[in-house]
Amino acid sequence: MHFKLIIALVEEERTDVVMDAAREAGATGATVVNHARGEGVDTKKTFLGLTLEAQRDMVLFLVEEHLSRQILETIEKVGALDKKDSGIAFQLDVEDAVGIAHQVQKLTPLVEESL
């Protein structure tokens, strides 16, 4: 079984909705890193030295490769990532992983059905 790592940077108030929707699309879990900051094409405005920007959460999903595109598209939809400055999501190949035997047991029947 091969895995992909989906990294989603979403608006803080959308984190739970994104996680729930990703689980329904086939993700078996997630790790959230709170209060990530970043900058896009346009720099953020400041007021008295304070940056006026919404906080983002970084949500990490280790997902089975056959389910990854569906999960990524679900994250885009519920996270409203098609709107400017709402966040981004991308996936990376995972060469190897340990500690995921319980995920493999749960995913095997699901992936076999889709193949």
C-alpha positions in Angstrom: 0.0 0.0 0.0 1.3 3.4 -0.9 0.5 6.7 0.8 0.5 10.4 0.1 0.8 13.3 2.5 -1.8 16.0 2.0 -0.9 19.3 3.6 -3.8 21.8 3.9 -3.4 25.3 5.1 -6.9 26.4 5.9 -8.6 29.2 7.8 -8.8 28.5 11.4 -12.6 28.5 11.5 -12.7 25.9 8.7 -10.4 23.3 10.3 -13.0 21.1 11.8 -15.2 21.1 8.7 -12.2 20.2 6.5 -11.2 17.4 8.9 -14.8 16.0 9.0 -15.2 16.1 5.2 -11.8 14.6 4.6 -12.6 11.7 6.9 -15.9 11.1 5.0 -13.8 11.1 1.8 -11.5 8.4 3.1 -8.9 10.0 5.4 -8.3 7.9 8.5 -7.0 10.7 10.7 -5.2 14.1 10.7 -2.7 16.1 12.7 -3.3 19.8 13.2 -0.6 22.4 13.7 -2.3 25.6 15.0 -1.6 29.2 14.1 0.5 28.8 11.0 1.3 32.1 9.3 2.3 32.7 5.7 2.2 35.2 2.9 0.8 34.9 -0.6 1.3 37.0 -3.7 0.0 40.2 -2.0 1.6 41.3 1.3 -0.8 41.8 4.2 -1.7 45.2 5.6 -0.5 46.3 9.0 -2.0 48.6 11.5 0.3 50.1 14.2 2.8 47.3 13.5 0.2 44.5 13.8 -0.4 42.3 10.8 -4.1 42.1 9.9 -4.5 38.5 8.7 -6.5 35.5 9.7 -4.7 32.7 11.4 -4.4 29.4 9.5 -4.1 25.9 10.7 -1.9 23.3 8.9 -3.7 20.0 8.7 -1.7 17.0 7.8 -3.4 13.9 6.3 -1.5 10.6 5.6 -3.8 9.0 3.0 -3.8 6.0 0.7 -2.8 7.1 -2.8 -5.9 5.8 -4.6 -8.1 8.0 -2.3 -5.8 11.0 -2.3 -7.2 13.0 -5.2 -10.8 12.6 -4.0 -9.7 13.8 -0.5 -7.8 16.7 -1.9 -10.7 17.9 -4.0 -13.0 17.5 -1.0 -10.7 19.7 1.1 -10.7 22.3 -1.7 -14.5 22.4 -1.8 -15.3 22.6 1.9 -12.2 24.8 2.7 -13.3 27.2 0.0 -9.8 27.1 -1.4 -10.9 28.4 -4.8 -11.3 31.8 -3.2 -8.4 34.2 -3.0 -6.4 34.1 0.3 -8.5 31.3 1.7 -5.6 28.8 1.9 -4.0 26.0 -0.1 -3.7 22.3 -0.1 -1.2 20.0 -1.9 0.0 16.4 -1.8 3.4 14.8 -1.6 4.5 11.2 -2.3 5.5 9.3 0.9 8.4 7.0 0.4 8.0 5.1 3.6 6.0 5.2 6.8 5.9 3.3 10.1 3.2 3.2 12.8 0.3 2.9 10.4 -0.5 -0.8 10.6 -4.0 0.0 12.0 -4.7 2.3 9.0 -3.6 -0.3 6.5 -6.0 -2.9 8.1 -8.9 -0.4 7.8 -8.0 0.8 4.3 -7.4 -2.6 2.7 -11.0 -3.5 2.1 -11.9 0.0 1.0 -9.1 0.3 -1.5 -9.7 -3.2 -2.9 -13.3 -2.3 -3.6 -12.3 0.8 -5.6 -9.7 -1.1 -7.7 
